[in-house]
Amino acid sequence: MFTKPFLRPLLALAALGLAGAAAQAQVKWDLPAAYPATNFHSVNLVEFANDVDKATGGKLKITVHPGASLFKAPEIKRAVQGGQAQIGEILLVNFQNEWQIFGADGLPFLADSYDESVKLWKVQKPLLDKKLAEQGMMVLYAVPWPPQGIYSKKPLQSAADLKGMKWRAYSPATSRIAELVGAQPVTVQAAEVSQAFATGVAESMMSSGSTGWDAKLHEHVKYWYDTQAWLPKNAVIVNKAAFDALDGATKAAVMKAAADAEVRGLAASKRANTESLDKLKGGGMQILPPSAQLKTDMKKVGDTLLKEWLDKAGAEGKALIDAFRK
């Protein structure tokens, strides 16, 4: 078919207009995360992104970048706040030094089961919503890690056995635990745990079975003590300006996918807890209950940390703990 010469520029303009509209219609978001692609949190993020893609008919595409490949764990919150990434997953306790409430779910033996963790989130979230709004962000959903136990290269009968050991710390609370038991805190991010234990940089830590399996710790560590100390949460946060730029239907799709991801993530965490401990056991690690003495010692550490946290968190922290204990 031949086009009349005077129509050609008009058709070219129309084609450009259509291409522009299509580009404008599709929004692309980057979602940095700190944990391996195989970790249940990362798998859940991909499902969340797929749900958003389907519900919006491809209008919003979210690309998940696991394994600290886009930003390292401590950088993700700032990246979302500054708009370098529109959305990201953070471990809340990492940011306790910035604001004490971020560390509420890392207080040892405060919320020490999945039910207690959900209860704590209900009282923590409104405070978090307010703080993140001030910083130009909002939280979409949160998922707890499995309960934390103690990994150790040598057997532990009491906290005194940890004295002098190199202790992997990843948050202010885990550093303080090391100080209180006389261990040496060493800051190691999740992506570097395997190497740290393989090379002797770390000899002990408090973490979940899931992290231990991700890092194949059964190759380097013989013992895990099931102290059920706390269940820290990963939260998915979004840049408020990026969210506000979406149309109403897309916003609703994101919120629905987030609510589904929170429910699915909780179930996945429970499964990961059992499965990862079974795998570590199969790999030769001893999965043990803590001795009465170790339990008592760690409970004392927990009481000290709670007192110190309340001193720093002030009236806001006291209100949170009171609401949680109701």
LUMNU-852717 format. One line per field, with one value per residue (C-alpha): residue number from 1; residue in one letter; chain; x, y, z. Coordinates in steps of 0.02 Angstrom, whole numbers, plus 50000, padded with zeros to 5 digits. Layout:
BEGIN
nr (NUM|...)
rest (A|...)
kette (A|...)
east (X|...)
north (Y|...)
up (Z|...)
This chain:
BEGIN
nr (1|2|3|4|5|6|7|8|9|10|11|12|13|14|15|16|17|18|19|20|21|22|23|24|25|26|27|28|29|30|31|32|33|34|35|36|37|38|39|40|41|42|43|44|45|46|47|48|49|50|51|52|53|54|55|56|57|58|59|60|61|62|63|64|65|66|67|68|69|70|71|72|73|74|75|76|77|78|79|80|81|82|83|84|85|86|87|88|89|90|91|92|93|94|95|96|97|98|99|100|101|102|103|104|105|106|107|108|109|110|111|112|113|114|115|116|117|118|119|120|121|122|123|124|125|126|127|128|129|130|131|132|133|134|135|136|137|138|139|140|141|142|143|144|145|146|147|148|149|150|151|152|153|154|155|156|157|158|159|160|161|162|163|164|165|166|167|168|169|170|171|172|173|174|175|176|177|178|179|180|181|182|183|184|185|186|187|188|189|190|191|192|193|194|195|196|197|198|199|200|201|202|203|204|205|206|207|208|209|210|211|212|213|214|215|216|217|218|219|220|221|222|223|224|225|226|227|228|229|230|231|232|233|234|235|236|237|238|239|240|241|242|243|244|245|246|247|248|249|250|251|252|253|254|255|256|257|258|259|260|261|262|263|264|265|266|267|268|269|270|271|272|273|274|275|276|277|278|279|280|281|282|283|284|285|286|287|288|289|290|291|292|293|294|295|296|297|298|299|300|301|302|303|304|305|306|307|308|309|310|311|312|313|314|315|316|317|318|319|320|321|322|323|324|325|326)
rest (M|F|T|K|P|F|L|R|P|L|L|A|L|A|A|L|G|L|A|G|A|A|A|Q|A|Q|V|K|W|D|L|P|A|A|Y|P|A|T|N|F|H|S|V|N|L|V|E|F|A|N|D|V|D|K|A|T|G|G|K|L|K|I|T|V|H|P|G|A|S|L|F|K|A|P|E|I|K|R|A|V|Q|G|G|Q|A|Q|I|G|E|I|L|L|V|N|F|Q|N|E|W|Q|I|F|G|A|D|G|L|P|F|L|A|D|S|Y|D|E|S|V|K|L|W|K|V|Q|K|P|L|L|D|K|K|L|A|E|Q|G|M|M|V|L|Y|A|V|P|W|P|P|Q|G|I|Y|S|K|K|P|L|Q|S|A|A|D|L|K|G|M|K|W|R|A|Y|S|P|A|T|S|R|I|A|E|L|V|G|A|Q|P|V|T|V|Q|A|A|E|V|S|Q|A|F|A|T|G|V|A|E|S|M|M|S|S|G|S|T|G|W|D|A|K|L|H|E|H|V|K|Y|W|Y|D|T|Q|A|W|L|P|K|N|A|V|I|V|N|K|A|A|F|D|A|L|D|G|A|T|K|A|A|V|M|K|A|A|A|D|A|E|V|R|G|L|A|A|S|K|R|A|N|T|E|S|L|D|K|L|K|G|G|G|M|Q|I|L|P|P|S|A|Q|L|K|T|D|M|K|K|V|G|D|T|L|L|K|E|W|L|D|K|A|G|A|E|G|K|A|L|I|D|A|F|R|K)
kette (A|A|A|A|A|A|A|A|A|A|A|A|A|A|A|A|A|A|A|A|A|A|A|A|A|A|A|A|A|A|A|A|A|A|A|A|A|A|A|A|A|A|A|A|A|A|A|A|A|A|A|A|A|A|A|A|A|A|A|A|A|A|A|A|A|A|A|A|A|A|A|A|A|A|A|A|A|A|A|A|A|A|A|A|A|A|A|A|A|A|A|A|A|A|A|A|A|A|A|A|A|A|A|A|A|A|A|A|A|A|A|A|A|A|A|A|A|A|A|A|A|A|A|A|A|A|A|A|A|A|A|A|A|A|A|A|A|A|A|A|A|A|A|A|A|A|A|A|A|A|A|A|A|A|A|A|A|A|A|A|A|A|A|A|A|A|A|A|A|A|A|A|A|A|A|A|A|A|A|A|A|A|A|A|A|A|A|A|A|A|A|A|A|A|A|A|A|A|A|A|A|A|A|A|A|A|A|A|A|A|A|A|A|A|A|A|A|A|A|A|A|A|A|A|A|A|A|A|A|A|A|A|A|A|A|A|A|A|A|A|A|A|A|A|A|A|A|A|A|A|A|A|A|A|A|A|A|A|A|A|A|A|A|A|A|A|A|A|A|A|A|A|A|A|A|A|A|A|A|A|A|A|A|A|A|A|A|A|A|A|A|A|A|A|A|A|A|A|A|A|A|A|A|A|A|A|A|A|A|A|A|A|A|A|A|A|A|A|A|A|A|A|A|A|A|A)
east (50000|50066|50045|50018|50174|50085|50015|50184|50237|50065|50077|50254|50193|50047|50166|50279|50128|50073|50249|50255|50087|50144|50305|50206|50081|50213|50303|50461|50518|50678|50667|50836|50844|50988|50955|50990|50865|50824|50781|50594|50589|50661|50544|50398|50458|50457|50280|50228|50303|50215|50049|50068|50114|49961|49839|49895|49903|50089|50069|50185|50339|50440|50613|50681|50870|50913|51079|51128|51163|51095|51124|51201|51081|51120|51103|50929|50825|50922|50908|50717|50707|50815|50724|50873|50757|50569|50541|50651|50659|50746|50780|50701|50823|50967|50905|50882|51020|50921|50759|50736|50564|50646|50730|50577|50567|50751|50732|50776|50631|50503|50407|50472|50344|50254|50093|50186|50278|50113|50047|50203|50187|50010|50072|50235|50161|50062|50222|50320|50189|50209|50400|50415|50287|50400|50542|50442|50408|50276|50279|50185|50205|50319|50367|50456|50611|50604|50650|50833|50950|51136|51260|51424|51582|51599|51470|51387|51329|51313|51340|51514|51565|51541|51675|51809|51721|51704|51518|51435|51334|51210|51114|51141|51054|51165|51321|51262|51227|51408|51468|51358|51419|51601|51610|51695|51565|51610|51494|51451|51308|51197|51280|51451|51402|51465|51636|51651|51625|51731|51880|51862|51810|51655|51634|51460|51302|51117|51015|50879|50892|50848|51003|51110|51048|51069|51252|51277|51339|51332|51498|51584|51478|51431|51299|51136|51043|50856|50839|50686|50755|50662|50587|50654|50553|50593|50484|50450|50453|50408|50453|50294|50316|50335|50180|50079|50122|50025|49843|49709|49686|49874|49889|49748|49834|49998|49910|49813|49973|50061|49923|49932|50123|50115|50000|50099|50266|50213|50166|50330|50430|50351|50390|50568|50599|50560|50638|50801|50832|50799|50923|51057|51032|51046|51210|51282|51240|51175|51008|50993|50884|50981|51035|50940|51094|51112|50926|50938|51094|51016|50854|50959|51040|50864|50808|50961|50931|50747|50790|50922|50804|50665|50786|50828|50654|50570|50381|50357|50445|50353|50185|50232|50284|50129|50014|50104|50088|49903)
north (50000|50175|50319|50494|50595|50726|50587|50512|50641|50629|50439|50451|50571|50457|50308|50408|50459|50278|50224|50365|50316|50134|50188|50298|50160|50035|50077|49984|49967|49891|49792|49762|49623|49558|49371|49231|49198|49029|49103|49098|49288|49311|49180|49273|49438|49362|49296|49470|49547|49418|49452|49639|49606|49496|49609|49764|49679|49717|49903|49888|49777|49746|49670|49582|49594|49463|49424|49607|49618|49795|49869|49795|49764|49924|50031|49974|50088|50243|50189|50179|50343|50431|50354|50253|50104|50125|49978|49868|49736|49778|49689|49809|49776|49837|50014|50017|50147|50267|50242|50118|50056|49977|49857|49805|49633|49600|49609|49436|49338|49478|49398|49220|49129|49158|49209|49333|49400|49436|49520|49630|49681|49743|49867|49908|49945|50106|50183|50125|50197|50367|50365|50305|50433|50569|50495|50489|50302|50175|49994|49868|49708|49616|49434|49360|49253|49086|49090|49130|49003|49002|48929|48879|48789|48716|48647|48771|48734|48915|49092|49086|48963|49104|49211|49262|49181|49279|49319|49371|49529|49603|49728|49837|49705|49562|49668|49707|49522|49485|49618|49552|49372|49422|49370|49472|49552|49545|49632|49512|49537|49389|49371|49344|49223|49066|49139|49211|49041|48950|49065|49079|49263|49205|49057|49087|49189|49200|49168|49060|48887|48967|49080|48931|48826|48970|48982|48791|48811|48624|48619|48728|48727|48578|48648|48747|48781|48812|48963|49034|49205|49318|49324|49478|49539|49586|49730|49782|49971|50083|50261|50363|50475|50321|50243|50405|50418|50256|50261|50204|50030|49996|50057|49939|49795|49828|49834|49673|49583|49646|49581|49412|49410|49441|49291|49180|49236|49189|49013|49001|49054|48916|48788|48854|48837|48650|48611|48706|48628|48455|48490|48554|48399|48291|48380|48330|48479|48441|48530|48541|48617|48742|48685|48759|48866|48932|48973|49067|49161|49215|49267|49384|49455|49483|49575|49689|49727|49767|49886|49974|49983|50060|50191|50242|50220|50327|50351|50283|50121|50102|50126|49992|49864|49902|49879|49717|49646|49687)
up (50000|49957|50078|50013|50051|50158|50271|50313|50445|50527|50537|50606|50741|50783|50800|50915|51018|51037|51087|51214|51286|51301|51387|51505|51540|51596|51758|51810|51990|52060|52223|52307|52439|52545|52546|52420|52280|52360|52531|52571|52589|52413|52339|52420|52344|52169|52197|52257|52100|51990|52077|52043|51862|51835|51929|51833|51664|51654|51695|51846|51828|51986|51965|52121|52147|52281|52367|52397|52209|52188|52362|52519|52665|52763|52604|52549|52661|52606|52423|52436|52533|52402|52254|52185|52209|52215|52333|52442|52578|52742|52906|53031|53174|53064|53090|53279|53303|53193|53291|53434|53378|53224|53347|53448|53365|53401|53590|53658|53733|53713|53568|53559|53451|53286|53375|53486|53334|53244|53402|53415|53231|53262|53394|53304|53132|53172|53245|53093|52974|53056|53055|52875|52817|52890|52787|52625|52631|52680|52733|52625|52726|52847|52869|53021|53013|53104|53291|53328|53405|53443|53318|53395|53339|53515|53638|53757|53933|53989|53924|54002|53864|53736|53820|53694|53546|53383|53373|53211|53241|53117|53225|53379|53487|53426|53457|53633|53669|53623|53746|53886|53868|53841|53658|53520|53404|53218|53094|52954|52829|52779|52608|52693|52834|52747|52711|52887|52969|52840|52871|53061|53057|53154|53273|53343|53313|53350|53194|53120|53045|52879|52879|52931|52786|52662|52718|52723|52902|52936|52840|52972|53132|53239|53359|53355|53517|53500|53616|53522|53566|53445|53271|53180|53032|52854|52795|52616|52604|52458|52408|52440|52287|52175|52252|52240|52055|52020|51967|52090|52018|52019|52199|52251|52159|52253|52422|52387|52329|52487|52603|52516|52529|52717|52743|52623|52699|52876|52819|52720|52874|52978|52842|52820|53007|53010|52840|52868|53039|52965|52825|52945|53051|52896|52857|53026|53137|53312|53342|53531|53668|53774|53947|54095|54135|53957|53956|54122|54066|53901|53987|54098|53941|53870|54028|54019|53835|53865|54008|53902|53754|53859|53926|53747|53671|53806|53814|53638|53682|53847|53759|53632|53765|53871|53718|53673|53850|53867)
